[in-house]
Amino acid sequence: MGYRLGRALWRDSGLGMAALVCFSSGIASAADATGAPPAPSAADQAAPAAETQIQDVVVTARRRAEKAQEVPVPMAIIPGETLERYGIDNPRQLNSLSPNTVITETNPRQTNLGIRGIGNTSLLSDGLDASVGVYEDGVYLGRPGEFSFDFKDLDQITVLRGPQGTLYGRNTTGGAVNVTSKLPSFIPEAMGEISYGNYFLRSYDASVSGPVAGDKLALRLTAYDTKREGTISNTLTGGKDNAENRDGFRAQALFVPTDDFSFRLIGSYRRQDEAQSDYLWFANFPVVAGKFNFAQSAALVRPGYAPPPNPFDRLTDHNAPQDDQTHQTLISGEANWAFGDGYKLTSITAYQYWYFRPNNDGDYSVLSNTYNTGNVNKVQQTSQELRVSTPTGRTVESVAGLYYYKQDLNGLNRTYNDVDAWAFNSTLAGLHGSATTNAALSAALNGLGQFTTNKPKTDSYALFGQATWHLDQQLALTGGLRDTYERKEQAINNSNTGNLALVNCALNGGAACTSLGVSTLTQSKAQSAISTLPGSTQFSVVSNSPSAWDCPEPC
């Protein structure tokens, strides 16, 4: 249930002022829960014919401004007005508006995009590119989690299906998603919206734009803040999980000193600090490889315990924090210079920083298994694109460019073991016996911190181009080529802190194992029980990969 209490738009056209204020309330539509657009209202159906005619939609699918009806590329175009009308304010809800597109998200790092069944190859693989490229105002977002932000003050979203590598400098095997924000306006305007809903939802967003130096310089500021109480009750702490806590802003400046040149500077910051998805129990599946399932492991440390059994009760009882923090900064500058007889030179320079820190209860229950688990990511990315396009309306139209991309990622996978962790370790649980033996197994693992750091680095250089030959007014042939030279480096290091008794047994054997007080615990079993023994690995890969000729369908 939700209420949109107010939405106001003000615009000064210079010939007078116009203001629109809308107030409405009621039960939220199905789109609030499922993302499906609501049925058109009676007012929409009765709109005058002049207002329901198909309008020309301008897209940049082929890196030039064109009418969507004239672009032979399979795509879905979602104007910003459509996003606002249907309450689409996050990527997951695009599934209902873009055919053949599937977007799922457990947490920001585990954001998965798929188009036509081609999914994400980098869901849990740091340093690898996604099969579907996401671009925000022309800037490639190197990590899928960077697409996990609220849709505010957007001009349109375009989903391109099929390979687009000859038009984009990075990997777009499955397709590309272009997110375009509204430009600064030289006509003063302002918009604000306040929404309230169940579970104490409160959402505020606003934007303001206008000139600051005549018709040469305009600014646009956009900000939002969304909070909502959690929907899952924790019977142990009395708190609420799955809460929402997101905010952000975007500042833009558009400088147009002449008719032939423009420069757009964009800076944005987004933050999500919220309790991430809980796992509700509905069956007794194994939690680790081996013969032990959750009930058997739990019985070793707390006989008779069972988590809340009915997922529809929306109850949990975990005893460690379950949340994540996501911070994202993006700064970009785009310069466009028109020269000659319709030629256009475009330069896009960008810097990005993305930080993700999860905090997981390893068993999602009241048991003291593992805590503060998860993969921390700190990513810095820089990119530079330079491209030139020929005039439109010619027999042969083309776009060609150079692209440089650099990504430095610092990843940390960490786990802290607690007193019950041994019962959920398939190797140690298999050694259970008397109360004394079980206590010794608990002491061997309790307090051990296990860490794996990975530092993938990517340097990529690409030359790309695409041309369209108009054979006649009905037939055109399109082809392109991209050549990418890329170097990837990876450094992986495993380390341990805290209680190192089990690690010493795994490394040294003999007396180090005997001192643990478990006769059946051998060096080989200790090695099997420890997933991150100290050690490091480094490697690098260099590739030079020209793409095949690419012809967007229909060709």
C-alpha positions as CSV (number, residue, x, y, z in Angstrom):
1,M,0.0,0.0,0.0
2,G,1.4,3.4,-0.9
3,Y,0.3,7.0,-1.2
4,R,1.7,9.7,-3.5
5,L,0.7,12.8,-1.6
6,G,2.1,15.4,-3.8
7,R,3.9,16.1,-7.0
8,A,4.6,19.6,-8.3
9,L,6.2,20.8,-11.6
10,W,7.0,24.4,-12.3
11,R,8.4,25.8,-15.5
12,D,9.0,29.4,-16.7
13,S,8.8,29.6,-20.4
14,G,9.8,33.2,-20.6
15,L,6.3,34.0,-22.0
16,G,4.6,33.4,-18.7
17,M,4.7,30.8,-15.9
18,A,3.0,27.5,-15.7
19,A,2.6,25.3,-12.7
20,L,1.1,21.9,-12.2
21,V,0.3,20.4,-8.8
22,C,-1.1,16.9,-8.5
23,F,-2.4,15.2,-5.3
24,S,-3.6,11.7,-5.1
25,S,-3.9,8.9,-2.6
26,G,-5.1,5.3,-2.4
27,I,-3.9,1.8,-2.4
28,A,-0.7,1.3,-4.4
29,S,-0.9,-0.5,-7.8
30,A,0.6,-3.9,-8.5
31,A,3.6,-2.1,-9.8
32,D,4.7,-1.3,-6.3
33,A,5.1,-5.0,-5.5
34,T,5.7,-6.7,-8.8
35,G,7.0,-4.0,-11.1
36,A,4.1,-4.6,-13.6
37,P,2.6,-1.4,-15.1
38,P,-0.9,-0.7,-14.0
39,A,-3.7,-0.7,-16.5
40,P,-4.4,2.7,-18.2
41,S,-6.8,4.8,-16.3
42,A,-10.2,6.0,-17.7
43,A,-8.6,9.4,-18.1
44,D,-5.8,8.0,-20.2
45,Q,-8.2,6.0,-22.4
46,A,-10.3,9.1,-23.0
47,A,-7.4,11.3,-23.8
48,P,-7.8,13.4,-27.0
49,A,-6.4,11.7,-30.1
50,A,-3.8,14.4,-30.6
51,E,-2.3,13.5,-27.2
52,T,-2.2,9.8,-27.9
53,Q,-0.5,9.9,-31.3
54,I,2.9,8.3,-31.6
55,Q,5.5,10.8,-31.0
56,D,9.0,10.9,-32.5
57,V,11.5,9.5,-30.0
58,V,15.1,10.5,-30.5
59,V,17.7,7.9,-29.4
60,T,21.5,7.6,-29.7
61,A,21.6,3.8,-30.1
62,R,24.1,4.2,-32.9
63,R,26.0,6.9,-31.2
64,R,24.2,9.7,-33.1
65,A,20.9,11.4,-32.5
66,E,18.3,9.6,-34.7
67,K,14.6,8.9,-34.7
68,A,13.9,5.5,-33.1
69,Q,11.6,4.6,-36.1
70,E,14.6,4.9,-38.4
71,V,17.1,2.8,-36.4
72,P,17.3,-0.9,-37.5
73,V,18.4,-2.1,-34.1
74,P,16.2,-4.2,-31.8
75,M,15.7,-2.2,-28.7
76,A,13.3,-1.1,-26.0
77,I,12.9,2.7,-25.4
78,I,11.5,3.8,-22.0
79,P,11.0,7.5,-21.7
80,G,11.4,9.2,-18.3
81,E,7.7,10.1,-18.3
82,T,6.9,6.4,-18.5
83,L,9.2,5.6,-15.6
84,E,7.4,8.2,-13.5
85,R,3.9,7.2,-14.6
86,Y,4.3,3.6,-13.6
87,G,6.4,4.2,-10.6
88,I,9.5,2.5,-12.0
89,D,12.3,3.6,-9.8
90,N,14.9,0.8,-9.8
91,P,16.5,-1.6,-12.3
92,R,14.6,-4.7,-11.2
93,Q,11.3,-3.2,-12.3
94,L,12.6,-2.8,-15.9
95,N,11.7,-6.5,-16.4
96,S,8.1,-5.5,-17.0
97,L,8.8,-2.8,-19.6
98,S,11.7,-4.3,-21.6
99,P,11.1,-7.6,-23.5
100,N,13.7,-10.3,-23.2
101,T,15.4,-8.5,-20.3
102,V,15.9,-10.1,-16.8
103,I,17.4,-8.2,-14.0
104,T,17.8,-9.7,-10.5
105,E,19.5,-8.4,-7.4
106,T,20.3,-10.1,-4.1
107,N,22.5,-7.3,-3.1
108,P,24.2,-4.6,-5.2
109,R,27.3,-6.7,-5.9
110,Q,25.1,-9.6,-6.9
111,T,23.2,-7.7,-9.6
112,N,22.6,-9.8,-12.7
113,L,21.6,-8.5,-16.1
114,G,20.5,-10.8,-18.9
115,I,19.2,-10.1,-22.4
116,R,17.8,-12.8,-24.6
117,G,19.1,-15.5,-22.2
118,I,22.7,-14.2,-22.2
119,G,23.4,-13.4,-18.6
120,N,26.1,-11.9,-16.4
121,T,29.5,-13.6,-16.5
122,S,30.8,-11.3,-13.6
123,L,28.1,-11.9,-11.0
124,L,30.7,-13.2,-8.5
125,S,33.9,-12.9,-10.6
126,D,35.7,-9.7,-9.7
127,G,37.6,-8.2,-12.6
128,L,35.5,-9.8,-15.4
129,D,33.3,-7.8,-17.7
130,A,29.5,-8.3,-17.7
131,S,27.9,-9.8,-20.8
132,V,25.5,-6.8,-20.9
133,G,27.2,-3.4,-20.8
134,V,25.5,-0.6,-18.8
135,Y,26.2,3.0,-19.8
136,E,25.2,6.1,-17.8
137,D,25.3,9.3,-19.9
138,G,27.8,7.6,-22.2
139,V,30.0,6.2,-19.4
140,Y,30.6,2.5,-19.1
141,L,29.8,1.1,-15.6
142,G,32.4,-1.6,-15.0
143,R,30.7,-3.4,-12.2
144,P,27.1,-4.7,-12.4
145,G,26.5,-3.3,-8.9
146,E,26.9,0.2,-10.2
147,F,23.6,-0.2,-11.9
148,S,21.9,-0.7,-8.6
149,F,20.6,2.9,-8.1
150,D,17.3,4.8,-8.1
151,F,16.0,6.1,-11.3
152,K,15.5,9.9,-10.7
153,D,15.2,12.7,-13.2
154,L,15.9,10.6,-16.3
155,D,15.3,11.4,-19.9
156,Q,15.1,7.8,-21.1
157,I,16.5,4.3,-20.8
158,T,17.3,2.4,-23.9
159,V,17.9,-1.4,-23.9
160,L,19.7,-2.6,-27.0
161,R,19.5,-6.4,-27.7
162,G,22.3,-8.3,-29.3
163,P,26.1,-7.5,-29.7
164,Q,26.9,-3.8,-29.8
165,G,30.7,-4.0,-29.6
166,T,31.4,-2.2,-32.8
167,L,29.7,0.9,-31.5
168,Y,30.9,0.7,-27.9
169,G,34.4,0.5,-26.5
170,R,33.7,-2.3,-23.9
171,N,32.2,-5.7,-23.9
172,T,28.5,-5.8,-24.9
173,T,28.0,-9.4,-26.0
174,G,24.4,-9.7,-24.8
175,G,23.4,-6.1,-25.4
176,A,23.7,-2.7,-23.8
177,V,21.6,-0.6,-21.4
178,N,21.8,3.2,-21.9
179,V,20.7,5.4,-19.0
180,T,20.3,9.0,-20.0
181,S,19.6,11.8,-17.5
182,K,17.8,15.0,-18.3
183,L,20.0,17.8,-19.6
184,P,20.3,21.1,-17.8
185,S,17.6,23.5,-19.2
186,F,17.9,27.1,-20.3
187,I,14.3,27.6,-19.2
188,P,13.9,27.7,-15.4
189,E,12.0,24.7,-14.1
190,A,11.6,22.8,-10.8
191,M,10.0,19.5,-9.8
192,G,9.4,17.9,-6.5
193,E,7.6,14.7,-5.3
194,I,6.7,13.3,-1.8
195,S,5.5,9.8,-1.4
196,Y,4.4,7.8,1.7
197,G,3.5,4.2,2.0
198,N,3.2,1.2,4.3
199,Y,6.0,0.1,6.5
200,F,6.7,3.8,7.1
201,L,7.9,4.4,3.5
202,R,8.8,8.0,2.9
203,S,10.4,9.2,-0.3
204,Y,11.4,12.7,-1.4
205,D,13.0,13.7,-4.6
206,A,13.4,17.1,-6.3
207,S,15.2,18.7,-9.3
208,V,15.8,22.3,-10.3
209,S,17.3,23.7,-13.5
210,G,17.9,26.9,-15.2
211,P,20.4,29.3,-16.8
212,V,23.1,31.0,-14.8
213,A,24.8,32.9,-17.6
214,G,22.3,33.8,-20.3
215,D,22.1,31.2,-23.0
216,K,25.7,30.0,-22.5
217,L,25.6,28.1,-19.2
218,A,22.9,26.2,-17.4
219,L,22.8,24.0,-14.3
220,R,20.7,21.1,-13.1
221,L,20.5,19.7,-9.6
222,T,18.8,16.5,-8.6
223,A,18.5,14.9,-5.2
224,Y,16.5,12.1,-3.5
225,D,16.1,10.4,-0.2
226,T,14.1,7.1,0.3
227,K,13.6,5.2,3.6
228,R,11.4,2.3,4.6
229,E,11.1,0.1,7.6
230,G,11.9,-3.6,7.1
231,T,9.4,-6.2,6.2
232,I,10.8,-9.1,8.1
233,S,10.7,-9.3,11.9
234,N,13.6,-10.6,13.9
235,T,12.1,-12.5,16.8
236,L,15.5,-12.4,18.7
237,T,16.3,-8.7,18.5
238,G,12.8,-7.3,17.9
239,G,14.1,-5.4,14.9
240,K,13.1,-5.3,11.3
241,D,15.2,-6.6,8.3
242,N,15.1,-5.7,4.6
243,A,14.8,-2.0,5.3
244,E,15.5,0.6,2.7
245,N,17.8,3.6,3.2
246,R,19.0,5.2,0.0
247,D,19.9,8.8,-1.0
248,G,21.9,10.6,-3.6
249,F,22.3,13.7,-5.8
250,R,23.4,14.6,-9.3
251,A,24.8,18.0,-10.3
252,Q,25.2,19.0,-13.9
253,A,26.6,22.0,-15.9
254,L,26.0,22.6,-19.6
255,F,28.3,25.1,-21.3
256,V,27.3,26.1,-24.9
257,P,29.7,29.0,-25.9
258,T,28.9,28.6,-29.6
259,D,26.5,26.8,-31.9
260,D,29.3,24.3,-32.8
261,F,30.6,23.4,-29.3
262,S,29.1,22.2,-26.0
263,F,30.5,20.7,-22.8
264,R,28.6,18.9,-20.1
265,L,30.0,18.2,-16.7
266,I,28.3,15.7,-14.4
267,G,29.0,14.7,-10.8
268,S,26.9,12.3,-8.9
269,Y,27.0,10.5,-5.5
270,R,24.7,7.7,-4.4
271,R,24.5,5.8,-1.2
272,Q,22.7,2.6,0.0
273,D,23.2,1.7,3.6
274,E,20.5,-0.8,4.4
275,A,19.7,-4.3,5.8
276,Q,20.1,-6.6,2.8
277,S,18.0,-9.6,1.9
278,D,17.3,-12.2,4.5
279,Y,17.0,-15.9,3.8
280,L,13.8,-17.4,5.1
281,W,13.8,-21.1,5.8
282,F,11.4,-23.4,4.0
283,A,13.2,-26.7,3.7
284,N,16.1,-28.6,5.3
285,F,18.6,-28.5,2.5
286,P,22.4,-29.2,3.1
287,V,24.3,-26.0,3.8
288,V,27.7,-27.4,3.0
289,A,29.1,-30.2,0.8
290,G,28.9,-33.4,2.7
291,K,26.4,-35.5,4.6
292,F,25.4,-32.8,7.1
293,N,22.3,-30.6,6.6
294,F,21.3,-27.7,8.8
295,A,19.2,-29.7,11.2
296,Q,22.0,-32.2,11.8
297,S,24.6,-29.5,12.3
298,A,22.3,-27.5,14.6
299,A,21.6,-30.6,16.7
300,L,25.3,-30.9,17.5
301,V,25.3,-27.5,19.3
302,R,21.7,-26.9,20.2
303,P,19.5,-30.0,20.2
304,G,15.9,-29.4,19.3
305,Y,16.5,-26.0,17.7
306,A,14.7,-25.1,14.5
307,P,14.5,-21.7,12.7
308,P,11.1,-20.2,12.0
309,P,9.6,-22.8,9.6
310,N,7.1,-20.8,7.5
311,P,8.6,-18.3,5.1
312,F,5.2,-16.6,4.7
313,D,5.3,-15.6,8.4
314,R,8.3,-13.3,7.4
315,L,10.2,-14.1,10.6
316,T,13.9,-14.6,11.2
317,D,16.0,-15.0,14.3
318,H,19.6,-14.4,13.2
319,N,21.9,-13.0,15.9
320,A,24.6,-11.2,13.8
321,P,24.2,-8.1,11.6
322,Q,22.8,-8.5,8.2
323,D,23.3,-5.4,6.1
324,D,25.4,-3.8,3.4
325,Q,26.8,-0.4,2.5
326,T,27.2,0.8,-1.1
327,H,28.7,4.1,-2.1
328,Q,29.1,5.3,-5.7
329,T,30.8,8.4,-7.2
330,L,30.8,9.2,-10.9
331,I,32.4,12.3,-12.5
332,S,32.3,12.8,-16.2
333,G,32.8,15.4,-18.9
334,E,31.4,15.2,-22.4
335,A,32.5,17.6,-25.1
336,N,30.9,17.8,-28.5
337,W,32.3,19.8,-31.5
338,A,30.5,20.1,-34.8
339,F,32.8,20.8,-37.7
340,G,33.0,20.6,-41.4
341,D,29.7,19.9,-43.1
342,G,27.9,18.0,-40.4
343,Y,30.8,16.0,-38.8
344,K,30.8,15.6,-35.1
345,L,33.7,14.9,-32.7
346,T,32.8,13.7,-29.2
347,S,35.1,13.2,-26.2
348,I,33.9,11.6,-22.9
349,T,36.3,11.5,-19.9
350,A,35.1,9.8,-16.7
351,Y,36.2,8.7,-13.2
352,Q,34.3,6.3,-11.0
353,Y,34.6,5.0,-7.5
354,W,32.4,2.2,-6.2
355,Y,32.5,0.7,-2.7
356,F,30.5,-2.2,-1.4
357,R,30.8,-3.7,2.1
358,P,28.4,-6.5,3.2
359,N,27.9,-7.8,6.7
360,N,26.4,-11.2,6.8
361,D,25.3,-13.7,9.4
362,G,26.8,-16.9,7.9
363,D,24.0,-19.2,9.1
364,Y,21.0,-16.7,9.1
365,S,19.9,-18.1,12.5
366,V,20.3,-17.6,16.2
367,L,23.3,-20.0,16.2
368,S,26.8,-18.6,16.6
369,N,28.3,-20.0,13.4
370,T,30.1,-17.3,11.3
371,Y,29.6,-13.5,11.2
372,N,30.8,-10.5,9.3
373,T,31.1,-12.6,6.2
374,G,31.0,-11.4,2.6
375,N,33.0,-9.9,-0.2
376,V,34.1,-6.3,0.1
377,N,34.8,-4.4,-3.2
378,K,36.6,-1.1,-3.7
379,V,36.8,-0.1,-7.3
380,Q,38.3,2.8,-9.1
381,Q,37.8,3.3,-12.9
382,T,38.9,5.8,-15.4
383,S,37.9,5.9,-19.1
384,Q,38.4,8.1,-22.1
385,E,36.4,7.8,-25.3
386,L,37.1,9.8,-28.5
387,R,34.8,9.3,-31.5
388,V,33.8,11.0,-34.7
389,S,30.6,10.6,-36.7
390,T,29.9,11.5,-40.3
391,P,26.9,13.6,-41.3
392,T,23.5,11.9,-41.5
393,G,21.5,11.6,-44.8
394,R,24.6,10.5,-46.8
395,T,24.8,7.3,-48.8
396,V,27.4,6.0,-46.3
397,E,27.2,7.0,-42.7
398,S,29.8,5.9,-40.1
399,V,31.0,6.2,-36.6
400,A,34.5,5.4,-35.5
401,G,36.4,5.9,-32.2
402,L,39.1,5.1,-29.8
403,Y,38.5,3.9,-26.2
404,Y,40.7,3.5,-23.1
405,Y,39.5,1.9,-19.9
406,K,41.3,1.2,-16.7
407,Q,40.0,-0.5,-13.6
408,D,41.7,-1.2,-10.3
409,L,39.7,-3.4,-7.9
410,N,40.5,-4.3,-4.3
411,G,38.5,-7.3,-3.1
412,L,38.3,-8.8,0.3
413,N,36.5,-12.0,1.2
414,R,36.4,-12.5,5.0
415,T,34.8,-14.8,7.5
416,Y,35.0,-14.8,11.3
417,N,34.2,-18.1,13.0
418,D,32.3,-18.3,16.2
419,V,31.7,-21.1,18.8
420,D,29.3,-23.1,16.7
421,A,31.2,-22.9,13.4
422,W,32.7,-26.3,13.8
423,A,29.3,-28.0,13.5
424,F,28.8,-26.4,10.1
425,N,32.2,-27.3,8.8
426,S,31.7,-30.6,7.0
427,T,35.1,-31.9,7.9
428,L,35.0,-31.0,11.6
429,A,31.4,-32.0,12.0
430,G,32.3,-35.5,10.8
431,L,34.6,-35.9,13.7
432,H,32.0,-35.2,16.4
433,G,31.8,-37.5,19.4
434,S,31.8,-37.0,23.1
435,A,31.1,-33.7,24.8
436,T,34.8,-33.3,25.4
437,T,35.6,-33.9,21.7
438,N,32.9,-31.5,20.5
439,A,34.2,-28.8,22.9
440,A,37.8,-29.3,21.5
441,L,36.5,-29.1,17.9
442,S,34.7,-25.8,18.8
443,A,37.9,-24.4,20.5
444,A,40.0,-25.3,17.4
445,L,37.9,-23.2,15.0
446,N,36.4,-20.5,17.3
447,G,38.0,-17.1,16.8
448,L,39.7,-17.9,13.5
449,G,39.4,-15.1,10.9
450,Q,39.9,-16.2,7.3
451,F,40.7,-13.7,4.6
452,T,41.3,-13.7,0.9
453,T,42.3,-10.5,-0.9
454,N,42.2,-10.2,-4.6
455,K,43.4,-7.3,-6.7
456,P,42.4,-7.6,-10.4
457,K,43.6,-4.8,-12.7
458,T,42.5,-4.1,-16.2
459,D,44.0,-1.9,-18.9
460,S,42.1,-1.9,-22.2
461,Y,42.6,-0.1,-25.5
462,A,40.0,-0.4,-28.3
463,L,39.6,0.8,-31.8
464,F,36.0,0.5,-33.1
465,G,33.9,1.6,-35.9
466,Q,30.6,0.9,-37.8
467,A,29.3,2.0,-41.2
468,T,25.9,1.9,-42.9
469,W,25.7,1.8,-46.6
470,H,22.2,2.9,-47.9
471,L,21.8,0.9,-51.1
472,D,18.5,2.6,-51.7
473,Q,15.6,4.0,-49.6
474,Q,14.5,0.5,-48.5
475,L,17.7,-1.4,-48.2
476,A,20.8,-0.7,-46.1
477,L,23.9,-2.7,-45.2
478,T,25.6,-2.2,-41.8
479,G,28.9,-3.6,-40.7
480,G,31.5,-2.9,-38.1
481,L,34.8,-4.0,-36.5
482,R,36.3,-3.6,-33.1
483,D,39.9,-4.5,-32.1
484,T,40.7,-4.6,-28.4
485,Y,44.1,-4.9,-26.8
486,E,43.7,-5.8,-23.1
487,R,45.9,-6.7,-20.2
488,K,44.5,-8.2,-17.0
489,E,46.5,-8.8,-13.8
490,Q,45.5,-10.6,-10.7
491,A,47.0,-11.0,-7.3
492,I,45.4,-13.3,-4.7
493,N,46.6,-13.6,-1.1
494,N,45.2,-15.8,1.7
495,S,45.8,-15.0,5.3
496,N,44.4,-15.8,8.8
497,T,44.1,-14.0,12.1
498,G,43.0,-14.7,15.6
499,N,43.0,-18.3,16.8
500,L,45.5,-20.0,14.6
501,A,45.6,-23.4,16.3
502,L,43.8,-25.2,13.4
503,V,45.9,-23.4,10.8
504,N,49.1,-24.5,12.6
505,C,47.8,-28.1,12.5
506,A,47.2,-27.8,8.8
507,L,50.6,-26.4,8.1
508,N,52.8,-28.4,10.5
509,G,50.9,-31.5,11.6
510,G,52.4,-33.6,14.4
511,A,52.3,-32.0,17.9
512,A,50.3,-29.0,16.5
513,C,47.4,-31.4,15.8
514,T,47.8,-33.5,19.0
515,S,47.6,-30.4,21.2
516,L,44.1,-29.7,19.9
517,G,42.8,-32.8,21.9
518,V,41.0,-34.5,19.1
519,S,42.6,-37.9,18.3
520,T,40.9,-38.2,14.9
521,L,42.0,-34.7,13.7
522,T,45.0,-35.2,11.3
523,Q,46.9,-32.7,9.3
524,S,45.1,-33.6,6.1
525,K,41.7,-33.2,7.8
526,A,42.8,-29.8,9.1
527,Q,43.8,-28.8,5.6
528,S,40.4,-29.9,4.4
529,A,38.7,-27.9,7.1
530,I,40.6,-24.6,6.4
531,S,39.6,-23.0,3.1
532,T,42.2,-20.2,3.1
533,L,45.6,-21.4,4.1
534,P,48.3,-18.7,3.9
535,G,49.7,-18.2,0.4
536,S,49.6,-15.9,-2.6
537,T,49.2,-16.2,-6.4
538,Q,49.9,-13.7,-9.2
539,F,49.2,-13.9,-12.9
540,S,48.5,-11.8,-15.9
541,V,46.7,-12.2,-19.2
542,V,47.3,-10.2,-22.4
543,S,44.9,-10.4,-25.3
544,N,44.4,-8.7,-28.7
545,S,41.0,-9.7,-30.0
546,P,39.5,-8.3,-33.2
547,S,35.7,-8.8,-33.3
548,A,33.9,-10.3,-36.3
549,W,31.9,-8.1,-38.6
550,D,28.8,-7.2,-36.8
551,C,25.4,-6.5,-38.4
552,P,22.6,-5.3,-36.2
553,E,19.3,-7.0,-37.0
554,P,17.5,-6.5,-39.2
555,C,20.5,-5.9,-41.5
